[in-house]
Amino acid sequence: LRCAKCDRTYSPRDRILTCPEDEGRLNIEYEYDYLAGKVSRDLFERRRGGLWKYSELLPIESEENIVTLGEVQTPLIRCKNLAKTFGLINLYLKDETKNPTSSFKDRPMTVGVSKAVELGYDTVVSASSGNAAAALAAYSARAGLACYTFVPEMASPGKIAQLKMFGASVVRLRGLESGVDPTVTMLKLVCKQFGWYPCPSMGPFN
């Protein structure tokens, strides 16, 4: 793991989520020479579809910690008429609504929640009222983890209902007009105060 700010490196086994020196985002760097002897295109093609067919490339050490809702190899749909409109020869749309919560956010959240389980967390938290929060709530429920979501006051009733349906505790916050996102502020506060696992799809935690 290499900090995007200061270039310090850490082991994936370290129980850290951002750089402890400057809260920088940790980028995953692969040891390609090592992986070359472990994986191949042929190996991946022989496996059943879905994100976890690429398990060697994902940051989970034990398959016992994988939390999945059956993510699929979502289809590419050729759109001939739309391609003509834009003057294109080929145009394909990837239909991510086939995923468990109807969003591509299921991909990062199956990995994020699996890592939370592997690191021994019992509570996850997000700052979002959209697809990322819904996916986190669903995968947390699957894993048996408590899930808290901080949402802006104007979050739609439909989105909040989806979060609550998956068992998330939803906290609505005012204050966006100040220029500082109160949901992110609260996420950082509870992670520092209670040691919860942050799993939003933005900022240094992404």
N, C-alpha and C positions, 0 to 999 in steps of 0.2 A: 504494500500500500504506500503510495507516494503523495505527499501533501501538494496540492496545486499551488499553494502560496509560497511555502518556504523550502520545498523540495526534500524535506525530511522523509525518511522511510520507516515503515513499521511492518511487523509481521501480521498476516491475516488472523493469527491466533490471539493477538493482542485485543483486549476487550475495549476497543475504542471505536468511535463512530465518526469523529472529526479529529483533526490534528489537535492534540492537547496544548500545543504551543500558541497557535493563532486561530484555531477553529476553522482551518481551511478544509476544503473538500478532499477526501482521500480517493485518489484514482487507483484503480486496479491495474497493475502491470503484469503481463503474462510472461512466463519463462518458456518461450516458444521452442527452444531446443529440447527441453524436457518434454513438452507436450507432443512434439513431433513423433516421439516413439510410443505415445499413448493413444492418440486419436487419428482418425482419417476420415475423409469424406465418405468412403465406403462404409465405415463403421456407423456413421450417423444415418446414412440412407437405409441401413438394414433395421434400424430401430423404429418403433412406433412413433408416429408424429406427436408433436407437442414440445413445449419449451424444455422439459427435463431430459429429452433425448440428448441434449448438449450438456449434461451434468458435469463433465470434466472441465468445462469452461465457466462454470458458475461457482460462486464462493461458498459452497456448502460442503463440508468435509465428510459428513455421514448421511447416507440416504435415509436413515431413521429420522432425521430432522426435517425432511422435506414435507411441507404443507401444501397440498394441491387440491384443487377443486375440479380437476380434469380439463385443464387448459388444452386447447386443440390446435392443430395446424390449420389456422383459419384460411379460407379459400381466397384465391385471387380471381376476380371476376372481370372478364374482358368487356369493356364498354365501347362498342363500335360506334354507336350514335354520338356519344359524348366526344369520342376521339375525332370524329369528323368535324364537330363544332369547333374544336380547338386546332384543327389542321394537323392532327397527329396520326401516325400510322398505327400505333398500338397504344392503348391506354388500359391499365388494369387498376381496379380498386380492391384493396384488401379488406375483407369484411370481418372486422374485429368484434362485431356484435355476436358472433358465435361463441365468444368466451363466456365464462360463468356469470359475470356481472355485466355482460354486454359492452365491455370496454377493453381497450388495449392496456389499460392500467393494471389488469390482472397479471400481466407479465412481470412488471417490477414488484408487485405486491406478493406474489407467490415466493419470490426470492427474498424479499425483505422480511416477511413474516417467518420464513424458514430460518433465516439468520437470527432473528430474535429468539426463536426456540433453541437454536444451537448455542447461543450465548447465554441462555438461562434466564431471559426476561419473562415476566409474567404480565406486564402491562405495556401496551403500545399506544402512541399518541400521534395525531396528525393535525395539520392546520389547513383545512380544505373543506369545501362543501360539495365538491364535484365528484368526478369518477374515481379519483385517487382515494378519497375518503371512503367511498362506498366499497371499493375493492379491499381496502385495508380492513374495514369492518367485517366483510365476509370471510376473509382468510383468518382473521383473528378469532372469529367464532369457530371456524373449523379447527383451529389449534387450541381452543380453550383459553385464550388470552383475553384479559380485559382490554377494552379499546375506548379511548377518549378522543373526541374530535372537536376542535375549536373552529367555529364557523362564524362568518360575519352576520350581523343582525339581519341583513336583508336576504339571507339564504332562502331559497324557495322551499315551500312546504313539502313539495314532492321529494326534493333531495334529502331533507331532514327525515322524512318518513322512511326513505330507503335506508338511511343510516341506522335509524332506530329498529327497523325490521331485522337487521343483522345483529342487533344487540349492543350497538355502540352507545356510549354516554355522550350526548351532544350538549355543548356549551356555546350559547350565542353571545357574541361580543359586539359592543359599540366601539366607535373610535376611528374608523377608516378615514374620516374627514381630516384627521390630524396629520395625515401623510405617513403615518407609521402603522403597519398592519398589526392590529392587536392579537390576531390569531397566532402569528409567528412569535410575537413577544411572549404570549402565554405558553406556547409550546416549549420555548427555551427555558422558561422559568420552572415549569413542572419537571422537565428532564433534569435540571440542575437540583431541584429541591427533593424530588422523589426517586430519581434514578430510573425514570421510565424510558422506553425505547422509542426514539423519534423515527417516524417512517412516512414523512411527506414526500411529494415528488417535486420538490423545489429546493433551491439554496444548497448549502453545504451538506445537507443530509441526503440529497438526491442519490 
